[in-house]
Amino acid sequence: MVVSFLPPPFYSISSLNSDGQTLLSLAHHWISTPPSLVSSWNASDADPCSWVGVVCDPNKLVVSLDLSTSHIMGKIGPEISWLTHLKSLNLSSNCISGTIPPQIGNCSLLQQLDLSLNTLAGKIPDSLGNCSLLQQLDLSLNTLAGKIPDSLGNLLNLKVLSLYNNSLNGSLPEPIFHISGLEVLNLSFNQLTGLIPSNLGNTTMLQVLCIDNNRFTGSLPASLNNLANLVYLDVHSAGVEGRIPLCYGGGCKNLIYLDLSFNQFISLPIELGNCTNLEQFAVVDCGLTGPIPSSFGQLTKLTLLYLSINQLSRTIPPELANCTSLTDLQLDRNQLEGSILSELGTLKLTSLYLFTNRLTGEVPMSVWKIAILEYLLIYENRLSGERPVEVARLKRLKEFTLYDNHFFGIIPQSLRINGSLTILDFYNNSFTGPIPPNLCSGNQVEKLVLGFNSFQGGIPSEFGNCPSLKRLIINNSNLTGVLPDFVNNPNLLYMNLEDNMFTGQIPGSFGRLTNITAINLSKNRLLGLLPLQLENLL
């Protein structure tokens, strides 16, 4: 609930000190505020030091105003400049609109300014550069536009500068990188352009640098290697290209998080193996060519490695087995060759993405024994081998796809996929024999795809009791017999049983599949008239 402030009564009251009167004047720029604030901010008080969100010094002068998450709607009035002793101002997470008043630059004692998560527009005022004592400046998550003013480079005491998620444009002002004590710089999700200044490396205390989701040009400056304290670097979708100039000569050795994805780099330099503290490393969709360096085996603290959607070639280096902390390995959509390394089976992987490569041979037994695997995606390769019976050991598996390979043999009738599985896709292999009756019944399978194989027999009647099933595709698979009753599959949306050898009639119960959007039964040997119940699907 929000309540509007009443017309100003304080001009006729002499007991309230000047800072209290200033606060009430500021409040009259607010359309609505919470009742707790209205009842607390009392014009009959001698001072505002007991008011909600207010902290005073011993002289009853306001030094801190924290009204974050107070449901304030309105604007910041120019009266803010009258709070000349203000050291901390936090109006974050409200509905404050309009512009940042240039008068705020008169608050020369400000050390913390947080106006994040509002709807502020317009430019960042140059006058902020007058607040030379500022240590933290957070204007993120607004709709600010225009250039980042050079005057921010005057804030030599600044440790945190966060401007992310605005509409700022223009180039990065070089004066910012003269702030040698800057520890956090977050400029993500703006429209910044131009080259990244080479003097970026002057901010030697920088620990967090986020310049992702901008429109820069050119390459990353080599001076990044000067940032010995850097632990978090996010450059994804920033528009940069060329070499990856990191971890040369021991630089950036403290990096823990590195995301270079969605840019255009040439290759993975072997020097990246020097960043031995890396825990999360992503270079997705960057046009990379060449091999995965064997030096990556030195990244023993890695938990996540994403190299998807590139043109990486040659074999997967066996040295990756040295990355014993690795839980999430995604090397999909490259041109990797050779076999899946048995050494990968020694890792405690929960996700293994190797799909859409040129891998050959059998899946090593050690991989089937990774008991904590949740996602195993190895489709669109040239893998072969007889029935994946060992998959029954993967009790936590949620997605298992091996379509478009050369697997063969009988899927064991004893195979019962665990209750966590939601996607099972064996499409376009050479499996034979009957379909196991327990392949989907009694679990959470939402998508079951077995098409383009050479099964014998029909669809097990148990498939009619898969309550979570949404997509069933078993086309072109030599299936015979009659169509089972799927009435106990209330969530079924799509069914393709095309080009088999089913006989008999279409069950009238199909008309009760009221959520279904498409049924393909063409190219079978079905007889009789269409059941009248199918009208229910129109």
N, C-alpha and C positions, 0 to 999 in steps of 0.2 A: 504493500500500500504506500502511496506517495501523497504528500500534502503540499500545497503551495504555501510559500511564505506570505504573510499579510503585508500590507503597505508599511513602509518604514516608520516605526514609532520613535526611533532612537535619536533623531535630530533634536528633539526637545528634552532629551534626558542627558544631564551632565555627568551622571555617576559612572557611566560606561567609558572606559578609557579608549584611546584613539584606535588601537588595534582591534578592539571589540567592535567599534563602529565600522571599521574597514571590513571586517568579516561579514557583518550584516549587509553592508553595501554590496559586497561580492555576491551574497546570497540572493540579492534581488535581480541577478542575471539568470537565476535558475528557475525554470518553469515548475519543477517539482523536486521534492526532497523527501526522505523518509520521516515519519512522525517522530522518531527518536531524536533526530537532529533539530526539528522544529521546537520540541519541548525543551531541549537542552540549551539551545542558543537563545538565551533570555536577555532581552535588551535592558532589563532592570538590574542586571548584575553589575558589579563594579569593574569586573574584568572578565575576559573569556577563558580564563585558565582552567576552569572545570567543564568547559563545553566539550561535547563529543568531537573527537578528532584533533583537539587542540593541545599543544604543549607549550608552556611559557618558560621563560628564564626567571631568575629571582626578582627581576624588575617588572614582572607581569607583562612582558613583551612576548609576542608569539614568535617562537623559533621553529615550530613544526606544525604542519597542517596535513593530516592524513585522513582523507575521506574516500579512500579506495572502496570500491564495491558498495557504494552508498545509494545507488539508483538515482543519482543526480542527473537531471536533464536540463540543459541550458548552455551557457557560455562562460568563458573566463573573462571577467571584466578587467579593464585597465587598472582598477583599484588595487590589483595584486601588487603593484609597485610600491604601495604605501606600507606594506609589511617589510620594512627595511631591515629587520633583524631575522628574517626568515632564513633558516638553514636547510629545511627539508620540506618539500611540497609533493604530496602524492595524491593525485586525483584519478588514478588508474581505474579501469573497469567500471566506467560509468557511461552515460550517454551525452557526453559533452561535445558540442559541435562548435561551428564557427572557426575562427583562426586563433593562433597563439598570439596574444597581444604583445607587440614589441616592447611595451613598458616592463615586461618581465625581466628585461636586461638590467633594470635598476635594482633588482634584488641581488645585490653584489655579494652577499654572504651565503648564497645558496650553495649547498654541497650535494644535495640529492634532488633531482627533479624527475618525477615519473608521471607522465600524462598518457601512458599506454592504454590500449584497448578502449578507445573512444571513437568519435567520428570527426575529429579535428581535420580541417582542410586548410588550403592555402600553403604558404611557404613557411619554412623554418626561419624565424626572424634572425637577422644578422646580429641583433643586440644580445643574443645568448652568449656571444663571444665575450661580453663584458663580465659574465659571471665566472670570473677567473678561478674561483675556489671549487667549482663543480667537480665532483668525483664520479657521480653517476648521472647519466642523462639517458632517459628511456622515453622515446616518442613512438614506439612501435605500435603496430596494429591500429593505424589511423588511415586517413586518406590524404596525407600531406603530399604536395607536389612541388615541382621546381627543383632547383639544384641544392645540394648540400652546401651551405655557406662556408667559404674559406675561413670565416671568423672562428669556426669551431676549433681551428688549429691553435687558437689562443688559450684554449682550456688545458693548460699544461699539467694540471692536477688530475685530469680525467683518467679514470680507470675503466669505466664501463660506458660504452656508447652503443646504444641499441636503437636502430631506426628501421628495423625490418617490417615488411608487410605494409608498405605505403606505395605511393606512385612517384617516388623521387626519380629524377632523370639527370642527364648530364654526366660528366666524368667525375671520378673520385678526386676530391681536392687534395693535392699533395701536402698542404699544411697539416692535415690530420696525422700524417705519419711522422711528424716531428714531436708528437706526444710520446715521449720515450717510456712513460709509465703506464701506457694503455694496456689493459689486460684482456678486455673483451670488446670485440668489434663485430657487430651483427648488422649487416646491410642486406640481408636476404629479401627476396621477393619485392624488388623494386624494378625500375626501368633504367638502371645505370648503364652508361655506354663508355666507349673509349678504351684506352689501354689501362691496365692495372699499373699504377706508378711503381717504378723501380725502387723508390725509397721506402716501400712497404717494409723492407727489412730493418728499418731504423727503429721500429716499435719492438724493441728486443724483449720487453716484458710480456708481450702478447701471448695469451694462453688459448683464447678461443677466437677464431676468425671464420666468419660465415659471410660469404659473398655470393652465394648460390642464387639461382633464378634471377639473373640480370642479363644484360645484353652487351657484355664486354666484347672487345676484339683483341686479336693478338694473343700472345702467349703468357703463361705465368712467369713472373719475374724470378730470376735465379736468386734474388735476395731473400726469398722465402727460407732459404737454408740458414739465414742468420737468426731465425726465430727459435732459439734453443729451448724456450719455455713452452712452445706451442704444443698443446695436447689435442686440440679439436680443430679440424680444418674441413670446411664444407664448401666445395666449389662446383657442385653439380648444377647443370643447366645454366652455366654462366657465359657461354659463348666463346670460351677460350680454345686454343688449339696449339699444335706443335709438340714439343718435348714435355715430358713430366720432369721438372727440374728439382726433384725432392730427394733428400737423404744422401746427397753427395757430401763426401768429406765429413761425415758424422753429423750433418745438419738435420734438424727436425727429429732428433733421436728419441724425443719424449712423446711423439705423436701416439695417441691412443685411437683416435677416430679420424678416418680419411675417406672422403667421398668426392670422387672426381667424375662422376657419371654424367652422361649426356653432354659431352663436349667432343672435341675432335683431336685426339692425341695420336702419336705415331706408333709407339710400342711401349711395352713395359720394361723400363730400365732395370738392370740387375741391381742397381744401387738401392732400389726400394727394399731389398732384403736387409738393409742396414737399419731400417726403422723397427727395431726388434721389440718395441713396446706396443706395436699396433695390435689392437683387439678387434676392430671392425674396419674393413677395407673394401671399398666398392669402386669399380671402374666399369660401369655398365654403358653399353651403346656409345662407344667412343671411337669406333673405326680402327681399333688396335689390330696390328698384324704381328706376325712373328710368334715365338714360343712364350709359354709361361716360364719365367726364369726359375731355374733350380734354386736360386738364392731365396726364394719364398719359403723354403724349408727352414730358414732362420727365424721366421715369424712365429715363434713357438707359442705366443700368447694369443694368436688369432682365434676368435670365436666365430667370426663371420667373414667369408670371402666371396664377393660377387664380381664375376668377370663376364657376365652374360652379354649376348648380342654384340659380339665383335667378330673379328676374322682371325682369331688366334688359331695357330696351327701346330702341327707336330703332336707329340704325345703328352699326356699328363705327367709332369715330373714326379718320380717316386719320392722325392724329398718332401712333398706335401705331407707325407705320413709323419714327419717330424712335428707337424703342427698339432700337437696332441690335445690342445684345447678347442680345436675346431668342431663346431656343432652344425654349422650351416654353410654348405659348399655349393655354389651355383656357377657352373661352367657352361651352361646351355647356350645354344644358338651361336656356335663357333664353327671351326673347321678342324677340330681335334681328331686325331687319328689314333690307331693302335687299340689296345684293349683297355678295359676298365681295370685299374690297378688293384691287385689283391691287397696292397698295403692300405687302401682306403678302409678296408674292413677293420683296421686296428683303431680307427678314430671313433669317437662317441658322437656320431652324426645323428641329428634329428631330421635334416633335410639334405637330400642329394639330388641336384638337378644336373643331368648330363644330356638332356634331350637335344635333338636337332644338331648332331655332330656327324662324324664319320667313323664312329667307334665300331670295332668288330670283335668277334670272339664271344665267349660265354661270360656271363656275369659270375665273378668269382664267388665261391662258396662263402668266403669271409664277409662279403657284403650282405648276403642273406642272413648272416648271424648278428648284424647290428641291431640288437633287440629294441633300441629306443627310436629307431627310424619312424618318422611320421609322414614324410613326403619322399617318395622314390619315383622320380620322373626320368625315364630313360628312353622315351619314344623317339621315333625318327632317327634311327641309327642303322647299323648293319649287324646288330647283335644276333646271336643264334644260341642254340642249346635246347635241351629237352626239358620240358615242363618245370616251372618254378615251384616245385613242391615245398622248398624251404621257406617260401613266403608266409607259410602258416606260423612261422616263429615270430613274425613281426607283429606283436600284439598291439602296438600303438599306431599302426599304419592308418593314415587318413586318406592319402591319395596314392594310387599305384597305377602308373600308366606305362605300358611298354608297346604301344601300337606302332605299326610300320617298322617292324623288324623281321627277323627270320626264326623266331622261336617255333618249336614243333613239339610233337608228342601229345600225350593225353594229360589234361588237367585232372589231377587226382580226385577221385570221388570223395575221398576223406577230407578234402580241403574245405575248411570252413573259415571264411574271412572274419577277422575280429570285429567287434561291435563298434569300433571307432571309424571304420572305413566309410568314406562318402563317395569316392570316385574310383572305379575299377574299369580300366580300358585296355583290352587285349586285341583291339581291332587290327586287321590286316597282318596276321601272322599265319602259321601253318598248324594250328592246333587241331587235333582230331579227337575221336572218341566222344562219349556223351558229356553233356554239360553237367557239372556237379550240382545236385539239387539244393545244397546249402550255400550256394555261392552268394546269395543276397538275403535270404530269409532270416528274419530275426535280428537284423542289425540296422545300421544307419545309412546304407548305400543309397545315394541320390542319383547317381549316374552309373549305368552298367552298359558297357559297350563291348560286344564280342563279335561284331560283324567281320565278314571276309576271312573266315576260317573254314575248316572242313569237318564240322562236327557230325556225329551220327546220332540219330534219334531226334526227339523233340525238345520243347522247352519244358523243364520240370514243372510240375504242378505247384511246387513250393514257391515259384516266382510270382504266383498270384497272391502271395502273402508277404509283400515287401512294402510296408506302410510308408516308408520314406522315399521310395523310388519315384523320381521325376522324369528321367530319360532312360528308355530301354531301346538299344540298337543291336539287333542280331540279324542283319541283312546278309544275303549272299553267303550262307553258311551251311547249305545242304540239309537244313532241318526238315523233319517229317512229322507226321502225326497231326493231331487236331490242335487248335488254338486253346490255350488254357484260359480259365476265368480270371481276369485281373480286377475283379470288383473290389477286392480288399486292398487295392493300391489307390487310395483316394487322392493322392497327390500327383498321380501320373499326368505329365504334361505332353510328352512326345513319345511315340512308339513307331519304330521302323523295323518291320519284319519282311521287307521286300525280298523277292528273288530267292525263295526257299521252295519247299515242296509240301507245304501244309495242305491238308485235305479237310473235307467236312464243311460245316457252315460257320459263319461268323457268329460268335455267341451274342445273344441278345443283351447279355449283361454289359457289353461294351457301352451301351447307351447310358449306363450309370457312371461312366467316367466323365463327370461333368466339368472337370478342370482341364481336360485334354485339349490341346490346340491342333494336333496333327496325328493321324494314324496312316501309315503306309503299309498296305497288305498286298500290293501289286505283285504280279509275276509269281503267283502261287497256284494251287490247284483247288481252290475253294469252290464250293457248290452252293446252290440255292439262292434265294432272294436276300437282299439286304434286310436285316431285322428292322421292324418298325421302330424299335426302341432307339435306333440311332438318330431319330428325329430330335431326341432330347439334346443332342450335341450341337444343333444348329442355333 
